[in-house]
Amino acid sequence: MPQEFLSVAIWDPLPGMEAASLATIHEISSIVARKNYGRDLLYRGDASYVLLRYWNSEAARRSAYEDPEMLRCWARLGNEIQIVKVFEKLEAVLPAEGA
């Protein structure tokens, strides 16, 4: 059975690009959900955004990395944000409450 795992990206919008970057992130999150790659949660700190992506599986992540629609969005996003830190794959250490 495929195992869900977490990726985390911390990023800052480039000057004047906050609205555009949020629109692109929303588009990416919609693709992730529509194509059943996983699910996204977006948080904002003082100056940075934190994107949590729960991939449905390693196969789902590989498919997303080859998806032309996703690649177009990521290319656009590269002109809208500055990456602060990325954690490609985080795995749970403790089981979730009630699990």
TORKE-393569 format. One line per 10 residues: number of its first residue (from 1); their letters; for each residue x, y, z of C-alpha. Coordinates in nm, 2 decimals, always signed. Layout:
N
NUM> A> X/Y/Z  ... .
***
This chain:
99
1> MPQEFLSVAI> +0.00/+0.00/+0.00  +0.14/+0.34/-0.09  +0.25/+0.55/+0.20  +0.17/+0.92/+0.24  +0.47/+1.15/+0.32  +0.52/+1.52/+0.38  +0.73/+1.77/+0.18  +0.77/+2.13/+0.32  +0.87/+2.44/+0.13  +0.94/+2.78/+0.29 .
11> WDPLPGMEAA> +0.94/+3.07/+0.05  +0.91/+3.45/+0.03  +0.74/+3.62/-0.26  +0.97/+3.84/-0.47  +0.90/+4.22/-0.45  +0.57/+4.30/-0.62  +0.49/+3.93/-0.68  +0.29/+3.82/-0.38  -0.05/+3.81/-0.55  +0.10/+3.64/-0.86 .
21> SLATIHEISS> +0.28/+3.38/-0.65  -0.03/+3.30/-0.44  -0.23/+3.26/-0.76  +0.04/+3.02/-0.89  +0.05/+2.82/-0.57  -0.33/+2.80/-0.58  -0.31/+2.66/-0.93  -0.05/+2.41/-0.83  -0.25/+2.30/-0.53  -0.56/+2.25/-0.75 .
31> IVARKNYGRD> -0.36/+2.03/-0.99  -0.22/+1.83/-0.70  -0.57/+1.77/-0.57  -0.74/+1.71/-0.91  -0.48/+1.46/-1.02  -0.48/+1.29/-0.68  -0.11/+1.35/-0.62  -0.18/+1.46/-0.27  -0.30/+1.76/-0.07  -0.16/+2.10/+0.02 .
41> LLYRGDASYV> -0.18/+2.33/+0.32  -0.05/+2.69/+0.31  +0.05/+2.89/+0.61  +0.20/+3.24/+0.64  +0.45/+3.36/+0.90  +0.58/+3.71/+0.94  +0.75/+3.74/+0.60  +0.75/+3.38/+0.47  +0.50/+3.13/+0.35  +0.51/+2.76/+0.45 .
51> LLRYWNSEAA> +0.36/+2.51/+0.21  +0.29/+2.16/+0.35  +0.24/+1.90/+0.08  +0.12/+1.55/+0.18  +0.21/+1.34/-0.12  -0.01/+1.03/-0.16  +0.29/+0.82/-0.25  +0.64/+0.83/-0.40  +0.48/+0.73/-0.73  +0.24/+1.03/-0.71 .
61> RRSAYEDPEM> +0.53/+1.26/-0.65  +0.72/+1.12/-0.95  +0.42/+1.16/-1.17  +0.38/+1.52/-1.06  +0.75/+1.60/-1.13  +0.69/+1.48/-1.49  +0.35/+1.64/-1.54  +0.37/+1.92/-1.81  +0.10/+2.12/-1.64  +0.29/+2.11/-1.31 .
71> LRCWARLGNE> +0.62/+2.19/-1.48  +0.47/+2.50/-1.64  +0.35/+2.63/-1.31  +0.68/+2.56/-1.13  +0.86/+2.74/-1.41  +0.64/+3.04/-1.36  +0.67/+3.02/-0.98  +1.05/+3.04/-1.01  +1.01/+3.40/-1.13  +0.77/+3.49/-0.84 .
81> IQIVKVFEKL> +0.94/+3.35/-0.52  +1.26/+3.31/-0.34  +1.30/+2.96/-0.18  +1.41/+2.98/+0.18  +1.42/+2.61/+0.27  +1.28/+2.28/+0.12  +1.24/+1.95/+0.30  +1.18/+1.70/+0.01  +1.06/+1.41/+0.22  +0.97/+1.40/+0.59 .
91> EAVLPAEGA> +0.83/+1.09/+0.75  +0.64/+1.06/+1.08  +0.84/+0.96/+1.38  +0.55/+0.93/+1.62  +0.21/+0.79/+1.52  -0.08/+1.04/+1.49  -0.32/+1.07/+1.79  -0.59/+0.81/+1.77  -0.39/+0.60/+1.51 .
***
